[in-house]
């Protein structure tokens, strides 16, 4: 029962955690950060579902895993917001991926293919839509007398 809960509700829980951290964090440019993360997540999730939409390879219809793509994308966005959260989300994602494989929702290749897809999409979006740093570097920070 717990594993079924993990499989079905992991994307919802991850999205709620990200939105909670985003709302609780006081950083400049929060809206732009959210839009960039949303754009990368939508692109990655769409690319994960291209085979299912257009039936490019009917033998591997669920390649790559859309569940894992979405959850890893949200975890990566959360990690960009607060890096220490990766220590919590990455082990959770390993359990989630294992549950998808054990309960025959996806093959191992489907789950593992989500990783390079998400990193490539997020890297490209990050290159083409850079955000200014939230704090000036220490060597340029103003010092009070």
C-alpha positions in Angstrom: 0.0 0.0 0.0 2.8 2.4 0.8 4.6 1.7 -2.4 1.5 2.3 -4.4 1.0 5.6 -2.6 4.7 6.4 -3.5 4.1 5.6 -7.2 0.9 7.5 -7.7 1.4 10.6 -5.4 5.1 11.2 -5.6 4.8 13.8 -8.4 2.1 15.7 -6.5 4.1 15.6 -3.3 7.2 16.8 -5.0 5.4 19.7 -6.7 3.8 20.7 -3.4 7.1 20.7 -1.6 8.7 22.8 -4.4 5.9 25.4 -4.3 6.1 25.5 -0.5 9.8 26.2 -0.5 9.4 28.7 -3.3 6.7 30.6 -1.4 8.7 30.5 1.9 12.0 31.6 0.3 12.7 35.3 0.1 14.9 35.7 -3.0 14.8 38.4 -5.6 13.5 37.3 -9.0 11.4 34.6 -7.5 8.8 34.8 -10.3 11.5 34.5 -13.0 13.0 31.5 -11.2 9.6 29.9 -11.1 8.9 30.6 -14.8 12.3 29.2 -15.8 11.8 26.0 -13.7 8.3 25.6 -15.1 9.5 26.0 -18.7 12.2 23.4 -18.2 9.8 21.1 -16.5 7.2 21.4 -19.3 9.7 20.9 -22.0 11.2 17.8 -20.3 7.8 16.3 -19.6 6.7 16.9 -23.1 9.8 15.2 -24.5 9.3 12.3 -22.2 5.8 11.8 -23.7 6.6 12.4 -27.4 6.8 8.6 -28.0 3.4 8.1 -26.5 1.8 11.0 -28.4 3.3 10.2 -31.8 3.9 6.4 -31.5 7.4 6.7 -32.8 8.5 3.3 -31.3 5.4 1.3 -30.3 7.6 -1.4 -28.8 9.0 1.0 -26.2 5.9 3.2 -25.7 6.8 4.3 -22.1 10.4 5.3 -22.8 11.5 7.5 -21.0 9.5 7.5 -17.8 7.3 10.6 -17.5 6.9 10.0 -13.8 10.6 10.0 -13.2 11.1 12.9 -15.6 8.6 15.1 -13.7 9.9 14.2 -10.2 13.5 14.6 -11.1 12.8 17.9 -12.8 11.0 19.2 -9.6 13.8 17.9 -7.4 16.4 19.6 -9.6 14.4 22.9 -9.5 14.2 22.5 -5.7 17.9 21.9 -5.6 18.6 25.1 -7.6 16.5 27.0 -5.1 18.0 25.4 -1.9 20.9 23.0 -2.6 20.6 21.2 0.7 17.2 19.7 -0.3 19.0 17.4 -2.8 20.1 15.4 0.2 16.5 14.6 0.9 15.0 14.4 -2.6 17.6 12.2 -4.3 17.3 9.2 -2.0 13.5 9.6 -2.3 13.8 9.6 -6.1 15.9 6.4 -5.9 13.1 4.7 -3.9 10.6 6.1 -6.4 12.5 4.8 -9.4 12.9 1.4 -7.7 9.2 1.2 -7.0 8.4 2.0 -10.7 10.6 -0.9 -11.7 9.6 -3.4 -9.1 5.9 -2.9 -9.7 6.4 -3.1 -13.5 5.2 0.4 -14.3 8.5 1.0 -16.2 11.6 -0.9 -17.2 15.0 0.0 -15.8 16.0 1.7 -19.1 12.8 3.9 -19.0 13.6 5.2 -15.5 17.3 5.7 -16.2 16.6 7.5 -19.5 14.8 10.3 -17.6 18.1 11.4 -15.9 20.0 12.6 -19.0 16.8 14.0 -20.5 16.1 16.2 -17.5 19.8 17.3 -17.1 20.0 18.2 -20.8 16.8 20.2 -20.9 17.5 22.0 -17.6 21.1 22.8 -18.8 19.9 24.2 -22.1 17.2 26.3 -20.4 19.7 27.5 -17.8 22.1 28.5 -20.6 19.5 30.4 -22.7 17.7 31.9 -19.7 20.3 32.8 -17.1 19.2 34.5 -13.9 21.2 37.1 -12.1 22.9 35.8 -8.9 20.9 36.5 -5.8 23.9 38.0 -3.9 26.9 39.9 -5.2 30.2 38.0 -5.0 32.1 38.6 -1.8 34.9 40.6 -3.6 32.3 43.0 -4.9 30.1 43.3 -1.9 29.9 46.7 -0.3 31.6 47.0 3.1 30.3 49.4 5.6 32.9 51.7 7.3 
